[in-house]
Amino acid sequence: MTHLLAAAWLLQKTLSFAGLAVALVGVATFGWHFVHISALAAQGETGEIPPESWRGRGAKFGLLILASGVVLTLASIAFAAILPSE
């Protein structure tokens, strides 16, 4: 039983760190697409930020990755609440 509990706590910590890493990758992906599209638009005459910067396919993909990281982190918190203390 002790080994099972130790494995469950290890899984909880892994979910926590994986959630953080995935969320950071999502923020980086969103930011890269936002800056890339905005830089391309800045070469034009208007200088406005196009709506595709935050509503385009790349930005939505970045937000999806970010949401996945948040879900992993929330699952880690819920899992920690269920487990007995070490």
Secondary structure, DSSP 8 states (H G I E B T S, - for coil): -HHHHHHHHHHHHHHHHHHHHHHHHHHHHHHHHHHHHHHHHHTSSS----THHHHSHHHHHHHHHHHHHHHHHHHHHHHHHHS---
